[in-house]
Amino acid sequence: MSGKSSELLNQIDKAALPAHIAIIMDGNGRWAANRGMPRVAGHRAGIDAVRAAVEGSAELGISVLTLYAFSVENWKRPQAEVATLMSLLKEYVNKEIENIHRNNIQFRTIGRTVELDVTVQNELKKASTRTAGNSGMVFNVALNYGGRAEIVDAVNRILENAGENKEPVTEAAFAKYLYTAGVPDPDLLIRTSGEMRISNFLLWQIAYAEIYVTEALWPDFGKKDLYEAIIAFQKRERRYGGLEPHLVRGQ
């Protein structure tokens, strides 16, 4: 670990960590373009950033990490790029799952994964099954994911299970039908590459999340950047719609 990373790590209050961190991974294409390389090079370089985010979060004791890997809109990209992304996904899962398992991390996916190629589905199922009994950090990968699609899917599941029960649907009841049911909503949403958008990500769940935007392109995102985001989070005053501020640090 670099001296800068160690210095930042020492500034983090381990008693006031965000329970759930969600990250919009952005900037692979620009990273590659800046180096005169094809976009695929940026996607491949981004794998190292995924590893850093997972390791850094698990080492700190974060309960849930969710990474936005492939959106429902990403199908509009050139077919060759989509094929490369899926190939890299399979490669990552195949190479990393044993390390994830050894570190007691539970691998999960959220999104309309049944629409992915069957070979991709098989790799994801093997990874989820392999780590299902682990009790450490939950590592969610959002694939073929869209926030609006998730809400639509939740409504349809409610309708399917309604039967004769015509009771009003509460927010708590609705949340049980989301892809993320059973885990806390994100406290901290990180977006790389300096873009000020949430890009249809976890629309229901980030209602009160603190948003942190970094100029770092995703392939350059390392533990140092993760620590900086958490330190910034711990300096925020969270109001949850109320008048009285709630300081994260020392809560």
C-alpha positions as a LaTeX table, in Angstrom:
\begin{tabular}{lrrr}
\hline
Residue & $x$ (\AA) & $y$ (\AA) & $z$ (\AA) \\
\hline
Met1 & 0.00 & 0.00 & 0.00 \\
Ser2 & 1.31 & 3.43 & $-0.91$ \\
Gly3 & 2.11 & 6.02 & 1.73 \\
Lys4 & $-0.82$ & 8.17 & 0.57 \\
Ser5 & $-3.23$ & 5.25 & 0.86 \\
Ser6 & $-1.98$ & 4.39 & 4.34 \\
Glu7 & $-2.36$ & 8.00 & 5.41 \\
Leu8 & $-5.95$ & 8.09 & 4.14 \\
Leu9 & $-6.77$ & 4.73 & 5.71 \\
Asn10 & $-5.75$ & 6.10 & 9.11 \\
Gln11 & $-8.24$ & 8.96 & 8.69 \\
Ile12 & $-11.22$ & 6.63 & 8.30 \\
Asp13 & $-13.46$ & 6.18 & 11.32 \\
Lys14 & $-14.12$ & 2.43 & 11.39 \\
Ala15 & $-17.11$ & 3.02 & 13.67 \\
Ala16 & $-18.92$ & 5.16 & 11.09 \\
Leu17 & $-18.51$ & 3.25 & 7.84 \\
Pro18 & $-21.24$ & 3.25 & 5.19 \\
Ala19 & $-23.01$ & $-0.11$ & 5.40 \\
His20 & $-23.58$ & $-0.22$ & 1.63 \\
Ile21 & $-21.46$ & 1.40 & $-1.06$ \\
Ala22 & $-22.71$ & 1.53 & $-4.65$ \\
Ile23 & $-20.45$ & 2.54 & $-7.53$ \\
Ile24 & $-21.23$ & 3.68 & $-11.07$ \\
Met25 & $-18.11$ & 2.59 & $-12.93$ \\
Asp26 & $-17.58$ & 5.11 & $-15.74$ \\
Gly27 & $-14.71$ & 6.22 & $-17.94$ \\
Asn28 & $-13.28$ & 3.07 & $-19.50$ \\
Gly29 & $-13.73$ & 4.40 & $-23.03$ \\
Arg30 & $-12.20$ & 7.78 & $-22.26$ \\
Trp31 & $-9.29$ & 6.13 & $-20.45$ \\
Ala32 & $-8.53$ & 4.12 & $-23.58$ \\
Ala33 & $-9.06$ & 7.07 & $-25.95$ \\
Asn34 & $-6.65$ & 9.20 & $-23.92$ \\
Arg35 & $-4.00$ & 6.57 & $-24.62$ \\
Gly36 & $-4.86$ & 6.04 & $-28.27$ \\
Met37 & $-6.10$ & 2.54 & $-27.48$ \\
Pro38 & $-9.32$ & 0.71 & $-28.44$ \\
Arg39 & $-12.24$ & 0.82 & $-25.99$ \\
Val40 & $-11.73$ & $-2.84$ & $-25.12$ \\
Ala41 & $-8.40$ & $-1.90$ & $-23.55$ \\
Gly42 & $-10.25$ & 0.41 & $-21.18$ \\
His43 & $-12.72$ & $-2.30$ & $-20.23$ \\
Arg44 & $-9.89$ & $-4.75$ & $-19.55$ \\
Ala45 & $-8.01$ & $-2.17$ & $-17.47$ \\
Gly46 & $-11.19$ & $-1.60$ & $-15.47$ \\
Ile47 & $-10.96$ & $-5.14$ & $-14.09$ \\
Asp48 & $-8.08$ & $-4.08$ & $-11.85$ \\
Ala49 & $-10.26$ & $-1.30$ & $-10.45$ \\
Val50 & $-13.00$ & $-3.83$ & $-9.67$ \\
Arg51 & $-10.47$ & $-5.91$ & $-7.77$ \\
Ala52 & $-9.29$ & $-2.86$ & $-5.80$ \\
Ala53 & $-12.85$ & $-1.82$ & $-4.93$ \\
Val54 & $-13.79$ & $-5.31$ & $-3.76$ \\
Glu55 & $-10.62$ & $-5.86$ & $-1.74$ \\
Gly56 & $-10.64$ & $-2.38$ & $-0.25$ \\
Ser57 & $-14.28$ & $-2.57$ & 0.79 \\
Ala58 & $-13.96$ & $-6.05$ & 2.28 \\
Glu59 & $-10.81$ & $-5.13$ & 4.21 \\
Leu60 & $-12.59$ & $-2.15$ & 5.77 \\
Gly61 & $-15.60$ & $-4.23$ & 6.78 \\
Ile62 & $-18.17$ & $-2.77$ & 4.41 \\
Ser63 & $-21.30$ & $-4.94$ & 4.51 \\
Val64 & $-22.46$ & $-4.52$ & 0.90 \\
Leu65 & $-20.75$ & $-3.36$ & $-2.29$ \\
Thr66 & $-22.75$ & $-2.97$ & $-5.51$ \\
Leu67 & $-21.05$ & $-2.27$ & $-8.84$ \\
Tyr68 & $-22.93$ & $-1.12$ & $-11.95$ \\
Ala69 & $-21.38$ & $-3.31$ & $-14.63$ \\
Phe70 & $-23.86$ & $-3.46$ & $-17.54$ \\
Ser71 & $-27.10$ & $-1.53$ & $-17.96$ \\
Val72 & $-30.19$ & $-2.35$ & $-19.98$ \\
Glu73 & $-29.19$ & 0.56 & $-22.22$ \\
Asn74 & $-25.74$ & $-0.89$ & $-22.91$ \\
Trp75 & $-27.22$ & $-3.29$ & $-25.48$ \\
Lys76 & $-27.30$ & $-0.27$ & $-27.81$ \\
Arg77 & $-23.51$ & $-0.29$ & $-28.01$ \\
Pro78 & $-21.74$ & $-1.91$ & $-31.00$ \\
Gln79 & $-22.23$ & $-5.68$ & $-31.01$ \\
Ala80 & $-18.49$ & $-6.31$ & $-30.88$ \\
Glu81 & $-18.13$ & $-4.18$ & $-27.75$ \\
Val82 & $-21.02$ & $-5.94$ & $-26.03$ \\
Ala83 & $-19.49$ & $-9.32$ & $-26.88$ \\
Thr84 & $-16.17$ & $-8.18$ & $-25.43$ \\
Leu85 & $-17.82$ & $-6.99$ & $-22.23$ \\
Met86 & $-19.53$ & $-10.35$ & $-21.78$ \\
Ser87 & $-16.30$ & $-12.19$ & $-22.47$ \\
Leu88 & $-14.45$ & $-10.08$ & $-19.90$ \\
Leu89 & $-17.23$ & $-10.69$ & $-17.39$ \\
Lys90 & $-16.88$ & $-14.46$ & $-17.76$ \\
Glu91 & $-13.11$ & $-14.15$ & $-17.55$ \\
Tyr92 & $-13.30$ & $-12.07$ & $-14.38$ \\
Val93 & $-15.71$ & $-14.41$ & $-12.63$ \\
Asn94 & $-13.73$ & $-17.49$ & $-13.63$ \\
Lys95 & $-10.43$ & $-16.04$ & $-12.40$ \\
Glu96 & $-11.59$ & $-14.20$ & $-9.29$ \\
Ile97 & $-14.27$ & $-16.37$ & $-7.73$ \\
Glu98 & $-11.90$ & $-18.55$ & $-5.70$ \\
Asn99 & $-10.19$ & $-15.47$ & $-4.26$ \\
Ile100 & $-13.62$ & $-13.99$ & $-3.50$ \\
His101 & $-14.60$ & $-17.24$ & $-1.82$ \\
Arg102 & $-11.39$ & $-17.42$ & 0.26 \\
Asn103 & $-12.13$ & $-13.94$ & 1.56 \\
Asn104 & $-15.60$ & $-15.01$ & 2.76 \\
Ile105 & $-17.34$ & $-12.69$ & 0.27 \\
Gln106 & $-20.78$ & $-13.55$ & $-1.08$ \\
Phe107 & $-21.09$ & $-12.96$ & $-4.83$ \\
Arg108 & $-24.53$ & $-12.01$ & $-6.17$ \\
Thr109 & $-26.00$ & $-10.45$ & $-9.29$ \\
Ile110 & $-28.93$ & $-8.08$ & $-9.69$ \\
Gly111 & $-30.80$ & $-7.25$ & $-12.87$ \\
Arg112 & $-32.48$ & $-9.15$ & $-15.68$ \\
Thr113 & $-29.74$ & $-11.74$ & $-15.85$ \\
Val114 & $-32.05$ & $-14.33$ & $-17.45$ \\
Glu115 & $-31.73$ & $-12.31$ & $-20.66$ \\
Leu116 & $-27.95$ & $-12.77$ & $-20.78$ \\
Asp117 & $-26.29$ & $-15.44$ & $-22.90$ \\
Val118 & $-26.62$ & $-18.86$ & $-21.29$ \\
Thr119 & $-22.84$ & $-19.25$ & $-21.02$ \\
Val120 & $-22.70$ & $-16.03$ & $-19.00$ \\
Gln121 & $-25.62$ & $-17.16$ & $-16.84$ \\
Asn122 & $-23.86$ & $-20.44$ & $-16.10$ \\
Glu123 & $-20.70$ & $-18.69$ & $-14.89$ \\
Leu124 & $-22.72$ & $-16.35$ & $-12.70$ \\
Lys125 & $-24.74$ & $-19.20$ & $-11.19$ \\
Lys126 & $-21.57$ & $-21.17$ & $-10.40$ \\
Ala127 & $-20.06$ & $-18.14$ & $-8.69$ \\
Ser128 & $-23.22$ & $-17.42$ & $-6.68$ \\
Thr129 & $-23.54$ & $-21.05$ & $-5.62$ \\
Arg130 & $-19.86$ & $-21.29$ & $-4.69$ \\
Thr131 & $-20.07$ & $-18.32$ & $-2.33$ \\
Ala132 & $-23.66$ & $-18.61$ & $-1.11$ \\
Gly133 & $-22.64$ & $-19.82$ & 2.34 \\
Asn134 & $-20.14$ & $-17.04$ & 3.00 \\
Ser135 & $-20.89$ & $-14.61$ & 5.80 \\
Gly136 & $-18.71$ & $-11.64$ & 4.85 \\
Met137 & $-19.36$ & $-8.75$ & 2.50 \\
Val138 & $-22.14$ & $-9.09$ & $-0.08$ \\
Phe139 & $-20.73$ & $-8.21$ & $-3.50$ \\
Asn140 & $-23.52$ & $-7.35$ & $-5.94$ \\
Val141 & $-22.82$ & $-6.98$ & $-9.66$ \\
Ala142 & $-25.59$ & $-5.16$ & $-11.54$ \\
Leu143 & $-25.96$ & $-6.80$ & $-14.97$ \\
Asn144 & $-28.58$ & $-6.02$ & $-17.59$ \\
Tyr145 & $-29.77$ & $-3.66$ & $-14.88$ \\
Gly146 & $-31.97$ & $-0.58$ & $-15.00$ \\
Gly147 & $-33.53$ & 1.25 & $-12.07$ \\
Arg148 & $-36.84$ & 1.75 & $-13.86$ \\
Ala149 & $-36.84$ & $-1.86$ & $-15.04$ \\
Glu150 & $-36.29$ & $-2.99$ & $-11.45$ \\
Ile151 & $-39.30$ & $-1.01$ & $-10.24$ \\
Val152 & $-41.45$ & $-2.37$ & $-13.09$ \\
Asp153 & $-40.33$ & $-5.92$ & $-12.25$ \\
Ala154 & $-41.16$ & $-5.34$ & $-8.58$ \\
Val155 & $-44.67$ & $-4.11$ & $-9.44$ \\
Asn156 & $-45.25$ & $-7.13$ & $-11.66$ \\
Arg157 & $-44.14$ & $-9.52$ & $-8.91$ \\
Ile158 & $-46.50$ & $-7.79$ & $-6.48$ \\
Leu159 & $-49.37$ & $-8.21$ & $-8.95$ \\
Glu160 & $-48.48$ & $-11.87$ & $-9.49$ \\
Asn161 & $-48.57$ & $-12.53$ & $-5.75$ \\
Ala162 & $-51.54$ & $-10.33$ & $-4.90$ \\
Gly163 & $-54.29$ & $-12.95$ & $-5.14$ \\
Glu164 & $-57.15$ & $-11.97$ & $-2.93$ \\
Asn165 & $-54.94$ & $-9.75$ & $-0.77$ \\
Lys166 & $-55.90$ & $-6.16$ & $-1.56$ \\
Glu167 & $-53.96$ & $-4.58$ & 1.30 \\
Pro168 & $-52.19$ & $-1.29$ & 0.48 \\
Val169 & $-48.52$ & $-1.68$ & $-0.45$ \\
Thr170 & $-46.17$ & 0.07 & 1.98 \\
Glu171 & $-42.63$ & 1.21 & 1.17 \\
Ala172 & $-41.23$ & $-1.58$ & 3.34 \\
Ala173 & $-43.37$ & $-4.19$ & 1.59 \\
Phe174 & $-42.45$ & $-2.85$ & $-1.84$ \\
Ala175 & $-38.73$ & $-3.04$ & $-1.04$ \\
Lys176 & $-39.07$ & $-6.80$ & $-0.50$ \\
Tyr177 & $-39.76$ & $-7.19$ & $-4.23$ \\
Leu178 & $-36.68$ & $-5.30$ & $-5.39$ \\
Tyr179 & $-33.52$ & $-7.04$ & $-6.63$ \\
Thr180 & $-31.74$ & $-5.83$ & $-3.50$ \\
Ala181 & $-34.25$ & $-7.24$ & $-1.02$ \\
Gly182 & $-32.60$ & $-8.20$ & 2.23 \\
Val183 & $-29.70$ & $-5.75$ & 2.13 \\
Pro184 & $-29.61$ & $-2.14$ & 3.37 \\
Asp185 & $-30.00$ & 0.71 & 0.91 \\
Pro186 & $-26.75$ & 2.40 & $-0.17$ \\
Asp187 & $-25.41$ & 5.03 & 2.20 \\
Leu188 & $-22.80$ & 6.16 & $-0.33$ \\
Leu189 & $-23.06$ & 6.32 & $-4.13$ \\
Ile190 & $-19.76$ & 6.87 & $-5.94$ \\
Arg191 & $-19.54$ & 7.89 & $-9.58$ \\
Thr192 & $-16.26$ & 8.00 & $-11.44$ \\
Ser193 & $-15.19$ & 10.13 & $-14.46$ \\
Gly194 & $-16.72$ & 13.36 & $-13.16$ \\
Glu195 & $-20.17$ & 12.84 & $-14.70$ \\
Met196 & $-23.04$ & 14.28 & $-12.67$ \\
Arg197 & $-25.68$ & 11.67 & $-13.45$ \\
Ile198 & $-27.11$ & 8.61 & $-11.70$ \\
Ser199 & $-27.79$ & 6.85 & $-15.02$ \\
Asn200 & $-30.88$ & 4.87 & $-14.00$ \\
Phe201 & $-29.04$ & 3.15 & $-11.13$ \\
Leu202 & $-30.79$ & 2.02 & $-7.94$ \\
Leu203 & $-33.43$ & 4.72 & $-8.29$ \\
Trp204 & $-35.49$ & 3.51 & $-5.33$ \\
Gln205 & $-32.59$ & 2.60 & $-3.08$ \\
Ile206 & $-30.51$ & 5.80 & $-3.30$ \\
Ala207 & $-33.28$ & 8.08 & $-2.03$ \\
Tyr208 & $-31.08$ & 9.26 & 0.88 \\
Ala209 & $-27.64$ & 8.13 & $-0.27$ \\
Glu210 & $-24.75$ & 10.58 & $-0.13$ \\
Ile211 & $-23.40$ & 11.10 & $-3.65$ \\
Tyr212 & $-19.66$ & 11.40 & $-4.26$ \\
Val213 & $-18.28$ & 12.19 & $-7.73$ \\
Thr214 & $-14.61$ & 11.75 & $-8.54$ \\
Glu215 & $-12.79$ & 12.89 & $-11.67$ \\
Ala216 & $-10.84$ & 9.61 & $-11.72$ \\
Leu217 & $-11.68$ & 7.43 & $-14.70$ \\
Trp218 & $-12.70$ & 3.94 & $-13.63$ \\
Pro219 & $-9.48$ & 2.13 & $-14.65$ \\
Asp220 & $-7.55$ & 4.60 & $-12.47$ \\
Phe221 & $-9.82$ & 4.08 & $-9.44$ \\
Gly222 & $-7.91$ & 2.42 & $-6.61$ \\
Lys223 & $-8.08$ & 1.97 & $-2.86$ \\
Lys224 & $-6.88$ & 5.55 & $-2.41$ \\
Asp225 & $-9.93$ & 6.83 & $-4.30$ \\
Leu226 & $-12.23$ & 4.56 & $-2.28$ \\
Tyr227 & $-10.76$ & 5.87 & 0.97 \\
Glu228 & $-11.18$ & 9.48 & $-0.18$ \\
Ala229 & $-14.85$ & 8.84 & $-0.94$ \\
Ile230 & $-15.44$ & 7.31 & 2.49 \\
Ile231 & $-13.64$ & 10.17 & 4.26 \\
Ala232 & $-15.79$ & 12.68 & 2.37 \\
Phe233 & $-18.89$ & 10.67 & 3.33 \\
Gln234 & $-17.93$ & 10.74 & 6.99 \\
Lys235 & $-17.73$ & 14.54 & 6.91 \\
Arg236 & $-21.27$ & 14.91 & 5.56 \\
Glu237 & $-24.30$ & 15.91 & 7.61 \\
Arg238 & $-27.15$ & 13.56 & 6.74 \\
Arg239 & $-30.65$ & 15.00 & 7.23 \\
Tyr240 & $-32.96$ & 12.31 & 5.81 \\
Gly241 & $-35.48$ & 15.02 & 4.97 \\
Gly242 & $-35.51$ & 16.43 & 8.50 \\
Leu243 & $-34.38$ & 19.77 & 9.85 \\
Glu244 & $-31.69$ & 18.55 & 12.22 \\
Pro245 & $-28.40$ & 17.50 & 10.60 \\
His246 & $-26.98$ & 14.08 & 11.41 \\
Leu247 & $-23.19$ & 13.99 & 11.32 \\
Val248 & $-21.95$ & 10.64 & 10.07 \\
Arg249 & $-18.70$ & 10.57 & 12.06 \\
Gly250 & $-19.23$ & 9.59 & 15.66 \\
Gln251 & $-22.93$ & 8.85 & 15.08 \\
\hline
\end{tabular}
